């Protein structure tokens, strides 16, 4: 998915699930979204993290 779609989806997931969510790069123009505790890929690929408990 595109970065803009991944960001909207990630923010919505974080607020709905009340869980930390990461957006990670798959290719130059392709991004993925996953729960932070479930993500086991390269930490350098993480583009953004959404923490619903952070202010």
GIFEN-V629291 format. One line per field, one symbol per residue. ss: DSSP state (@ for helix, = for strand, . for the rest). psi: psi as a letter, one per 20 degrees, with the letter a starting at -180 (. if undefined). burial: + if it has 16 or more other C-alpha atoms within 10 Angstrom, else -. A space follows every 10 residues. Layout:
BEGIN
ss: ???
psi: ???
burial: ???
END
This chain:
BEGIN
ss: ..@@@@@@@@ @@@@@@@... =====..... =====..... ..@@@===== .....
psi: rrggghgggg gggghgilqp qqpqpgahjp qrpqphiipk aphiiphqpp oiiq.
burial: --+--++-++ +-++----++ +++++----- ++++++---- -----+--++ ++---
END
